[in-house]
Amino acid sequence: MQKSSMKAIQIKKYGSNDVVEVNETAPAPSLSSGKILVNIKASGVNPVDWKIREGYMQQIMPLQFPSTLGLDFSGVVKQVEEDAHSDFKQGDEVYGQASIFSGGSGAFAELALASKDSIAHKPKTLNYLEAAALPLVGVSAWQAFVEHIGLSKDKKVLVQGGAGGIGSIGIQLAKHLGAFVATTVSTDDKQFVQELGADQVIDYKTENFEDIVHDYDAVFDTVGGDTYKRSFKVLKKGSGMIVSTLEQPNSELMHQYGIKAVFLFSQVNRQRLIKLAEWVDQNNIKVNIDKTFSLDEAAKALDYQKEGHPRGKLVLTI
Ligand SMILES: NC(=O)c1ccc[n+]([C@@H]2O[C@H](COP(=O)([O-])OP(=O)(O)OC[C@H]3O[C@@H](n4cnc5c(N)ncnc54)[C@H](OP(=O)(O)O)[C@@H]3O)[C@@H](O)[C@H]2O)c1
């Protein structure tokens, strides 16, 4: 019988963690056209989750309250439209996004409705926790290196923030594409990124990356601010490129250094998730889970994401 209620992590207003509620009797989403109903096994936590909670996105993407938090998930298909042709069937293991902003019902819940265009079959070599951690960070790295930079063999790239969710996948993708990879991390994370394949590791707490790397082909910036601005100095004049997940192109610096700059707007879609899963399965890619939390501990997980300096990813187990 169809479940009529479920546990979901919701907010009724923007704010810090005291607005996060565990709703034990949230209405279970019901199937609608173009959507798939998924039994969630695990939900990945991203910095954007606490930014949404705090209302940073409300100008461009206002929420209707109560609103279920969470974007990334892995799970098992519970229901698909009976009459419609679908690439998914009941029981399929899937991963992707159930974001409110892309027609989903929110991933921090026992059940979620996701748009067919926002999911794909889960990578076979990853367990549910690892697969839930992958969608946003994996697609971000893919868009940066494959689609924007077109990274190729023997190019030199600097990954700013190599121990983070995006950075830790980005290092592996850039190595796979044949690049020489330098990365900035804090002291404790040096060994972690060396094990992911980084060729040159720079401790951002004690060293200035611009004193160490020069004439690079590309920078992938997941840190922003001063790090973004200083990154222009290490790129090849005329042909260098910086892609940032945080900063809009700075035209003054682009002109001064002769650099192409791009703001990366990550868009998780089915085609990218399929390619990502193939790449992960064929290349033994590692998704590092720093910590797991129960669904009830979602507020704690958001705090840890914001302040705890996770190495790789945080995941809620459902
Ligand atoms: N535009 C988009 O569509 C889009 C998509 C996805 C993500 N984002 C944004 O991109 C950012 C990165 O995402 P993420 O999931 O990778 O976050 P994350 O897991 O928190 O990783 C950020 C990493 O940056 C490191 N870091 C902080 N200050 C640094 C510095 N000065 N130099 C070098 N590294 C530094 C952190 O290391 P420590 O912990 O040691 O400080 C951490 O490992 C977030 O702000 C996120 O909201 C944007």
Ligand as a Chemical Component Dictionary entry (heavy atoms), coordinates in Angstrom:
data_LIG
# 
_chem_comp.id                   LIG 
_chem_comp.type                 NON-POLYMER 
_chem_comp.pdbx_formal_charge   0 
_chem_comp.three_letter_code    LIG 
# 
loop_
_chem_comp_atom.comp_id 
_chem_comp_atom.atom_id 
_chem_comp_atom.alt_atom_id 
_chem_comp_atom.type_symbol 
_chem_comp_atom.charge 
_chem_comp_atom.model_Cartn_x 
_chem_comp_atom.model_Cartn_y 
_chem_comp_atom.model_Cartn_z 
_chem_comp_atom.pdbx_ordinal 
LIG N1  N1  N 0  28.386 27.427 -8.962 1  
LIG C1  C1  C 0  27.864 26.255 -8.734 2  
LIG O1  O1  O 0  26.960 25.799 -9.454 3  
LIG C2  C2  C 0  28.403 25.440 -7.596 4  
LIG C3  C3  C 0  28.233 24.038 -7.614 5  
LIG C4  C4  C 0  28.767 23.290 -6.585 6  
LIG C5  C5  C 0  29.455 23.935 -5.550 7  
LIG N2  N2  N 1  29.576 25.274 -5.561 8  
LIG C6  C6  C 0  30.335 25.948 -4.497 9  
LIG O2  O2  O 0  31.704 25.582 -4.662 10 
LIG C7  C7  C 0  32.349 25.546 -3.406 11 
LIG C8  C8  C 0  33.100 24.241 -3.232 12 
LIG O3  O3  O 0  32.185 23.164 -3.147 13 
LIG P1  P1  P 0  32.608 21.805 -2.431 14 
LIG O4  O4  O 0  31.400 20.951 -2.388 15 
LIG O5  O5  O -1 33.849 21.274 -3.017 16 
LIG O6  O6  O 0  32.913 22.368 -0.956 17 
LIG P2  P2  P 0  33.828 21.752 0.212  18 
LIG O7  O7  O 0  33.679 20.274 0.199  19 
LIG O8  O8  O 0  33.510 22.501 1.440  20 
LIG O9  O9  O 0  35.315 22.063 -0.251 21 
LIG C9  C9  C 0  35.925 23.307 -0.179 22 
LIG C10 C10 C 0  37.405 23.067 0.059  23 
LIG O10 O10 O 0  38.096 24.314 -0.039 24 
LIG C11 C11 C 0  39.162 24.270 0.885  25 
LIG N3  N3  N 0  39.666 25.596 1.159  26 
LIG C12 C12 C 0  39.137 26.577 1.949  27 
LIG N4  N4  N 0  39.919 27.675 1.912  28 
LIG C13 C13 C 0  40.950 27.389 1.067  29 
LIG C14 C14 C 0  42.073 28.121 0.598  30 
LIG N5  N5  N 0  42.304 29.379 0.977  31 
LIG N6  N6  N 0  42.915 27.514 -0.273 32 
LIG C15 C15 C 0  42.702 26.247 -0.687 33 
LIG N7  N7  N 0  41.657 25.481 -0.272 34 
LIG C16 C16 C 0  40.790 26.062 0.590  35 
LIG C17 C17 C 0  38.572 23.589 2.094  36 
LIG O11 O11 O 0  39.628 23.082 2.883  37 
LIG P3  P3  P 0  39.623 23.252 4.487  38 
LIG O12 O12 O 0  38.397 22.536 4.936  39 
LIG O13 O13 O 0  40.887 22.632 4.920  40 
LIG O14 O14 O 0  39.554 24.725 4.744  41 
LIG C18 C18 C 0  37.716 22.498 1.443  42 
LIG O15 O15 O 0  38.453 21.301 1.313  43 
LIG C19 C19 C 0  31.244 25.760 -2.359 44 
LIG O16 O16 O 0  31.267 27.098 -1.904 45 
LIG C20 C20 C 0  29.967 25.473 -3.116 46 
LIG O17 O17 O 0  28.829 26.131 -2.590 47 
LIG C21 C21 C 0  29.064 26.049 -6.548 48 
# 
loop_
_chem_comp_bond.comp_id 
_chem_comp_bond.atom_id_1 
_chem_comp_bond.atom_id_2 
_chem_comp_bond.value_order 
_chem_comp_bond.pdbx_ordinal 
LIG N1  C1  SING 1  
LIG C1  O1  DOUB 2  
LIG C1  C2  SING 3  
LIG C2  C3  SING 4  
LIG C2  C21 DOUB 5  
LIG C3  C4  DOUB 6  
LIG C4  C5  SING 7  
LIG C5  N2  DOUB 8  
LIG N2  C6  SING 9  
LIG N2  C21 SING 10 
LIG C6  O2  SING 11 
LIG C6  C20 SING 12 
LIG O2  C7  SING 13 
LIG C7  C8  SING 14 
LIG C7  C19 SING 15 
LIG C8  O3  SING 16 
LIG O3  P1  SING 17 
LIG P1  O4  DOUB 18 
LIG P1  O5  SING 19 
LIG P1  O6  SING 20 
LIG O6  P2  SING 21 
LIG P2  O7  DOUB 22 
LIG P2  O8  SING 23 
LIG P2  O9  SING 24 
LIG O9  C9  SING 25 
LIG C9  C10 SING 26 
LIG C10 O10 SING 27 
LIG C10 C18 SING 28 
LIG O10 C11 SING 29 
LIG C11 N3  SING 30 
LIG C11 C17 SING 31 
LIG N3  C12 SING 32 
LIG N3  C16 SING 33 
LIG C12 N4  DOUB 34 
LIG N4  C13 SING 35 
LIG C13 C14 SING 36 
LIG C13 C16 DOUB 37 
LIG C14 N5  SING 38 
LIG C14 N6  DOUB 39 
LIG N6  C15 SING 40 
LIG C15 N7  DOUB 41 
LIG N7  C16 SING 42 
LIG C17 O11 SING 43 
LIG C17 C18 SING 44 
LIG O11 P3  SING 45 
LIG P3  O12 DOUB 46 
LIG P3  O13 SING 47 
LIG P3  O14 SING 48 
LIG C18 O15 SING 49 
LIG C19 O16 SING 50 
LIG C19 C20 SING 51 
LIG C20 O17 SING 52 
# 
